[in-house]
Amino acid sequence: MSAYVPVYAGVKDVAPAYKTYDYAANSEDSARWAVDLVEKLLHLRWQDAVKDLHAAHDPLEEGFFSSQAEV
C-alpha cells in the first residue's frame, strides 16, 4: 500500500512523518496513518482504485530507486 522509502543503516534522523504514529489517535502528520487510510479506501473498490494507487505510487518509488547511486 505504501512506497518503499529507503532508510539506511546509520541514519541519525528521519522525516517527522515517519516518527509519528499513535494507533489510537489519527494524525495527518503521520505517514503510517496516510498508508492506513489509503489501504481502507482501496478495499472499498479494489479493481478500480488499485490503478490509481499505482499511478501515484510507482513513479515515486522509481524515483527513490533510480537515485540510489547519488545517495
Secondary structure, DSSP 8 states (H G I E B T S, - for coil): --------TT-----GGGT---TTS--TT-HHHHHHHHHHHHHHSHHHHHHHHHHHHHHHHHHHHHTTTT-
